[in-house]
Amino acid sequence: MFFMHKTETLRSPWNKGRIIGQKPPLQPKHVWAIRTRLQMDEKWRDLAMFNVGIDSKLRGCDLVTLRLQDIAPQGVPIDRATVMQRKTGRPVTFEISEHAQSAVSRYLAAFSVGDRNYLFPSRVRPEQPISTRQYSRLVYIWVESIGLDPRRYGTHS
């Protein structure tokens, strides 16, 4: 049993006021709104990441660690990709839509591919992928940019 000393005060739970549990998925109209916003702002990396994330339905940790050879060997996006999931260790095969292929092509054309290994490299350490935390921040920004409450949506949305 937990006893409190008179000098201690009760702390508020860290998740008080936060939405817990499964978050709702983005509706098709929200997906199109985010795509349009990213295209208008010419954020090619974000558009490529968003479209590949929608097509693949991969977890954030698997999406950010996609390698260039998984999606665009020789710099040309492919129609179908297979990647190993980190959590389950099982391969996942997914179709890459024309939207995603076009976005990846634009992204690769806008930025020098060079010798990089990851499709979405870190800006600070190009030999490493962006962090899952950074990906989460990007999802927050994308959702907020179309007027939705970003606290209600997450990287699995």
PyMOL commands that set and color helices and strands:
alter all, ss='L'
color gray80, all
select helices_A, chain A and resi 28-40+44-56+60-64+68-71+73-75+98-110+132-145+150-152
alter helices_A, ss='H'
color red, helices_A
select strands_A, chain A and resi 80-84+91-95
alter strands_A, ss='S'
color yellow, strands_A
deselect
rebuild
show_as cartoon
